[in-house]
Each structure stands twice: as structure tokens, then as C-alpha cells.
């Protein structure tokens, strides 16, 4: 039962992130800057999460002077992912930005190797190669459609992959016994402080608040800062890191589909083939070793 609950919540967390490009692109189309959107997003997330936390009378049991900064630093990974991801979408199609961010899969494997001393298996290495092949097709490089796009968009996209991998890795290891609402609120507190410091010059420009900015910020706040950390806080401790990687992969097709249907971005059949290869590589990496071991045991 615990495993099923963990699967459900991690799946929901990954799916939520898939809808953020819609609202981010909408905000940019209104003429708002990265700083303006991100500041209002984080403030809304901060207010919503702490309001829910106190209304639910969530327990602060397990909170210590040591793990408070650890939780907040983990939350900073969410803030950085948001900044880099949105920055990438300022220069690239949303479908390409999400593909770049999705490199968190192999980056997460490296983090497991460094911090958990889990060496990549031959199947893992094969999976990484497949991911690279999938990115080649999914990014439409073969058709030359990325020529002329600003290099900074690609840099921001890869940086978002590193910070997202860091968030997924550490969210399942830091203060996992703390109430999910309290834990998520502290994470967003860390993100909010980080964003306010980085975009200090943009703070005066958000006043007076305009309805379009608030609408955009509420959307990216719910799907980018409130729901995913909360779902991960509940579900990540209940599943293995490998299963979490598989489940969060739902973000990729949802984001590309939303970019195609809602943002009217062109997604070619070849790009869908690349997306399928990336997803298949994730399943291969996480399930391949287990299946081989069972096969050996069976024989």
C-alpha cells in the first residue's frame, strides 16, 4: 500500500511540472521578465504553502536547527530549476527546453555514483547512450531546426537539468520523517529567499500587481512550486530513486504534448520517436538490471 501511494504521488509531481511551460510562455508573451514572473510565483507559493500548513495544524515534530537549513537548501534546487528552465524558454521552444531539462536522468545517475557510491552498470551506460540518441532525434538536430537558436538557451536548459536532478536526489534523503507540508513549506521558503536575492532589482517593477502577472504566477506557482515539492515530499521517501526517475519521466510527454496542443508548437514525428527512445532508456536503466537478475536466478 505504501509503495502504491509513493508511486501515485511521485507520478503526480512529475506530471505537474509538465504544465509549467504553458504559463511561463504566457507570461513572456505578456511582456513580463523572468524576474517578475519568478518573484510573484515564489511569493504566492510561499503564502499558499505556509497557510495550508498552519490551517492543517501540521506537526513540526522532527524539525531541528540542523535539518532546517538542509531542507531550505534542498528547496533552493527548486528555485534554481525554475529560473534556469524559464530562462531557457525565453530563447527556445518549450518542447526543446523540456528535452534539455530531461537530461536530469543521466545526471541523477552520476549523483548516485558520487554520493551513494552506486557505480553505473553496463545497462546504465547503454541507457545513457540511448538517451543521447533520443535527444538527437527529439531536438530535431537532423533537420537543422535548432540552427540560429541562442546558445544561452541550451546552457540554461542543461543547468535546469543539473538542479532538477539535485532536487530529486536530495528530496528523498533530507528530513524524510518531517511532516510533508512543513517540509515543503521550508523548501519553498529557501526558494523564495534565493529568488528575492537574485532578482532584487526586479522587485519594485512588480508593483502595482497586474491581473495578467498574477494569473501567470498562480499557474506556474501551483504546477511548478507548490504541488511538485509536496507530492515528492510525500512520495519520494516511499519509493527507490530508480522508481522515482521512471515515474517523473511522465513530465516529458506531458510537456511536449501541452506545447503542441496549447502553445501550438510544431512537434514532428521524429521528435516523438526521440521522446520515446528517451523514455525507453529510462525504463531500461531502472528495470533492466532487475529483470536480468531474475532471469539468471530463474535459470
N, C-alpha and C positions, 0 to 999 in steps of 0.2 A: 504493500500500500504506500509506503514511504517513497519507494522508487518511482511509482506511478505519479505521485504528487510532484516529485522532483522533476520528472520528465515534462509534465504539463507546464510548470512554472518557468522552466528554462526555455521551453519552446515558445511560450508567450512573450518572454523577454526578448528573444531573438526576433520574433515577428514584429514587435513594436518598433524596433529600430528600422525596420524595412519601410515604415511610412514617413519617417522624418524628412526624406528628400522633398516630398510634396510641399511641406510647409516652409522648408528652408528656401526652396526655389521661389515660392510665392512671395516670401519676404524680400528676396533680392529683386524680384520683378516690381515691387512697390518702391524700390529705391533705397531700402534700408541697408545699413552697413552690417558687416559681420559682427562688430562690437555691439551695436544696438540690439540686434536680434538675440545674441547670446546673453547679454546682460539681463534683458527682460525675461528671457527664458529661465535663467537660473534663479532670479528673484521669485518668479511665480512658482517654480519647483520647490524652492526653499520654504515659501509660505504655505504651500499646499501640504507638503510632507510633514512639517512640524505641526500644522493644525490637525491633521489626521492622527498624528502620533499622540498628541495631548488629548484629543477627543476620545480616542480609544483607550486612554489611560494605560498606554503601553508600559511594560515593565522596563526599568533601567538596570535590572539585575545583570551583572557581568561587566558593566561599564567600569573601566578603571582609568587612572591617569596615563597608563601605558598604552592601552588599546584605542583611546580616543584619537590621538594623532595618527595612529596606524589606519584607522577606519577613514579618517578625513583624507589622508594621503591616497588611499585606495580610490576614494571619490574623486580626487584630482584627475585620475586617469579618465573618468567620465567627461570631466570638463575639457581636458585636452583633446579627447576623441571628438567631442562636439566641435571644438574650434577648428581642428585640422580637417575634419570631414566637410564642414560647411565651407571652409576656405577653398577646399578642392572643388566644390560645386560652383564656386564663383567663376571658375575658369574652364571646367569640364562638364560634359553631360552627366546628369545624376547617375545614369547607368554605368558609366565608366568610373566614377568616384567610388561607387559601392564595390565594384570589382577590385579596385586598388585596396580599399579598406579590408576586403575579404582575405587579403594576404596574412591576416592575423592567424590563420590556421597554421601555416608553417612557422610563423614567428612564435606561436604558442608552443610548438614542438621544441623549438630552441630554448624557450624559457623553462620547459620541463627538464630539458637536458642540463641546463645551467644550475637551476635551483633545486630540482628534485633528483638530480643525478640519474635521470632516465635516458639512456642512450637511444638514439633512433635505430630502429630495426631496419633490415633490408626493405620490408614492406613500407615502412615510413618514408624511406628515401625514395622509393618508387612513387609514393603518393605525392611527395613534393615535386618530383619531375612532372607528374600528371597535372598538378596544379599550375605549374609554369606553362605547360602546353595549353591548358584550359584558358589561362589568362591571355595567351597569344590569340586564340580564336575569339574569346569574349570581348576583347578590347578592339577587335576589328582592325588590327595592325595590317593584316594581309591585304586589305582593301585600301590601305593608305588613309583611312578616315581620321587618324589621330595626328596627321601631319599638320603643322601650323598651330596646334594647341599649345598653350603656355606650359613650359616645363615646371613652373611653380605649382601648377595644379596637380601634376603627378607626384611632386615632392610632398605636398600636403596630404595627398591620398595615402601614400606609403607611411607617413608619420601617424596618420589616424589608425593604420593597421597595427603599428607598434603599441600605441597607447591602449587600443581596444584589447589586444592580446594581454597586455599587462593587467587591465581591469578584470578580465575573465579569470586569469590565473590567480590573482590575489584575492578576488572576491570570495572564492571558495576556501580560503585559508586564514583570513583575518577575522577574529572575533566571531566565529560562526555560531556561538551559543547565545549571542546577544539578540534581543528581540528584532525581527526584520524591519519593523517600522523605525525603531530607534537607530538601527544600523544604517538604513537607507537615508534617513534624515541627516545623520552625521556625514555620510558620503556626499550628499548634495551640499551640505554646509562647506565642506572642503572645496567642492567645485565652484561654488558661488564666490568664495573668497578669492580663489585663483582668477576667476573671470573678471572680478571687480578690479583686481590689481593689474591684470594685463591690459584691460580696456578702460583704464581710469579716465583717459581723455574723452571717451565717448559718453560718459555718464551724464554730463549736462545736456547732451543732444537728445536724450530720450524724453525730456520733459518739454511741453506737456505731452502726455501719452496719447497717441493716436489709435483709433479703433483697429486699423489695419495692422499696426505693430503688435497690439495686444492679441489679436486673433492669431497672427502668425506665431507669436511667442507661446501662446497657450498650446497650440498644436505641437510644436517642437518640444515644449516642456513635458507634456504628457507622454509623448511617444519616444522622447529622447532622454529625459532626465528623471521622470517620476516612475513610470511603470517598469522600464527595463531593470534599473537597480533594485527595485522592490521585488520583482519576480526572480531575479538572480539571487537576491539575498535569501529568499525562501527556498528556491530550488537547487542552487549550486552545491550547497553542503550535502544534499541528499543523493547526488549522482557523482560519478567519476568525472575527471577532467575530460577524458575521451568522449564520453557520452554527451557532455556539455557542448563540446565542439561540434558534434554531429547535429545536435538539436538547434544550436544557434545558426546553423547553415541555412535554416529556413528564411533567414533575413535576406539572403541573396536573391532567390527568385521573386520574393515579395517586392523588394525594392525595384528590381528591373521591370517587373510587371506593372507596378504603380507608375514608374517613369514612362512606360509605354502607353498605358491606358489613360492616365490622368495628366501627365505632363506632355503627352503627345511626342515623346522622343522616339526616333526610329531604332528599333531593335531587330537586327537581321536574324534569319535562321542560323547563320554561322555563329552569331553571338550566343544564341540559345544552346548550340552544340557545346561551345566553350563553357557555358554555365553548367551544363550537365556533366561535363568532364570534371570540373572543379568539385561539384557535389559528390560525384562518384569517387573521387580521390579521397575525400574526407571519410566516406564510409569505408573505403578500402583500408585507410590508415587505422581507423578506430576498431574495425571489426575483423580485418584480415588476419591479424596475429591470433586472435581468439579462435577463429574458425580453423586455422592451421593446427593449433594446439589440440583442438577437439578431434580433428581428423587423425592426427598422429596417435592420440590416445585411443581412438576407436580401432585403429589397426594394430 
